[in-house]
Amino acid sequence: MNNKYDLAILGAGPGGYVAAIRAAQLGLSVCVVEKDTPGGVCLNWGCIPSKSLIHHATEFSALKSMERFGVRIDRSGFQYSEVHARSRIAAKTLANGVSSLLRKNKIDVVKATGSIANVGKIELKGPGLSNQFISAKKILIATGSRPMSIPEFNLDEKQVLSSSGILSLTALPKALVILGAGAIGCEFAYVMNAFGVKVTLVEMGDHILPSEDHEVAQVLDTSFRKAGIDIFTKARATSRRRTREGVAVSISIGDKKEELKAEKILAAFGRSPNTEGIGLESVGVKTDTRGYIATGDYYQTSVPGIFAIGDVTTTPALAHVASREGEIAVEYIAGHASLDKQIDSALIPSAVYCEPQIAGFGLREDRAMKDGIAFNKSTFPYRGAGKSVAIEKTEGLVKVLTDPVTGELLGAHIVGHCATELIHELLLAKSSELLAEDVAKMIHAHPTLSESIMEAARGVYGRPIHI
């Protein structure tokens, strides 16, 4: 390890490690300070292990469909601990891959907690580290976030679990109450339900996945209820009490009260930025009342030479957002600034990986109506695409919103099998300033699920074929 660098990065999550590699590609000397395993929450305790669980939950659910062909499968020997083990293997494999990439790009990685002592200087804290500092011409903060906790539901990781806590379980609870039906809550509702856990979802908003389009969220709501998941919306969890079986959660729905009994609680309220104890106050980096760092163009903070990306800022707390922000910041630092000074929020895809999947970007219908934005709307059901019928995945729809005058794509939302992959065709069209007409005219292979995108685009002009 050197003592002087062009760039020092606090955190090796999807924002930090991508920024480090891009900076090294541009010729900068880089040091990454990370107290835990490279890859951050996403690779180690979030995106990757949870998607492994979702994959195995889908495989487990598919076993029942084999009965239609006369196959009888004895599932009595099922061991959830083995599913958990596979998720940890996936996380470890990718974390090791990130470490390898950092070494390949000759990036120094220091296992420590970093604190900004002053502009251009970081103090290293941790076992065996005493009065050690590194100097850097520029500093990038990418320390990420942690699960949010509220007084009545403090995260003890025994009875009240965070997303990390539920990923650590090696045995399934008999019943689970999930507080918060955002992406994390819905994904774990799907996983736990698939493995036979009695699941109850509680959401304060008007519908599950309140940050997604209402119409596509309703498809998932119907699917969840059909699968036996109980759902309470416009509901607030107020308190809990211990019971012989586990816990009872009191919720309020208007003037109505309910008590939900379960073995454990998953608290999926949201996340809080990791901005405490990293020296922001000592150099005058501005934060809001919640601890989020204020940034401007190229993700510069209020202090020259210090930048911040990812979950510590107010941009969407998504791994792919942090990664792109990191690239934009370090390209500017290296003197290779792109035309993008910040990410265009209209081009950020969202993705929810339960089955059916949900994905979208840009304008939502409810917001357009609330804000008085004129739009044309076209929807096409999955069942109209031959591939969906052939593979028995007819649950879902594609929605396209366009400008009624120019035909510009304003937003798109998909619910259904492989939605998180399909959304990128429409996103590419939007980012390339193509019109729905261009998508409608493009020949799509038959049979494919992407034909439903073509048909939805045709619907903008009133000429869908298969509905």
Number of C-alpha atoms within 10 A of each C-alpha: 10 10 11 17 19 19 26 29 28 28 28 29 28 26 32 32 28 23 30 30 24 20 25 21 14 15 11 18 20 26 28 26 25 25 20 16 18 29 27 25 21 19 24 26 20 17 16 21 26 28 18 19 24 22 17 19 21 17 12 16 15 12 14 13 12 12 11 8 7 8 11 12 10 8 10 6 6 11 12 15 14 12 17 20 15 16 25 21 14 17 23 19 13 16 21 14 14 22 17 13 15 23 13 10 16 16 21 18 22 16 18 20 21 28 20 23 19 15 18 19 20 24 20 23 17 11 9 7 13 10 7 11 17 20 21 21 15 20 27 28 29 32 29 29 19 16 17 16 18 9 7 11 20 14 19 11 18 12 18 20 23 24 20 18 18 21 19 18 15 14 13 17 17 15 21 25 26 26 23 26 27 21 22 23 24 24 20 27 25 24 24 22 20 21 16 15 19 19 26 23 24 25 24 19 17 12 22 27 24 16 13 23 25 17 18 23 21 15 17 23 19 12 17 21 12 10 12 15 19 16 20 21 16 14 22 19 21 12 14 17 11 13 11 7 12 17 22 21 20 16 19 17 14 9 5 8 13 14 14 15 21 24 20 24 29 26 27 24 20 18 14 18 21 17 22 11 11 18 17 20 15 12 14 13 18 16 18 10 7 10 16 19 26 19 22 12 14 24 26 21 23 17 14 11 16 24 27 31 33 30 26 23 25 16 16 14 19 18 21 16 20 28 21 18 26 31 23 25 27 27 19 19 23 17 9 12 15 13 7 13 15 16 17 10 12 14 16 16 19 19 20 20 23 23 24 23 22 30 25 30 24 20 20 21 25 13 11 14 11 8 9 9 11 14 21 17 20 20 22 25 22 25 20 18 23 18 19 23 15 12 10 11 18 20 19 22 24 27 26 28 27 22 18 13 9 8 17 18 26 23 23 29 29 32 31 26 24 18 25 20 13 20 24 16 13 24 22 12 16 21 12 9 12 16 19 27 17 13 19 21 12 9 9 15 9 11 13 14 26 23 23 28 30 25 26 29 31 23 23 23 15 11 13 18 11 13 11
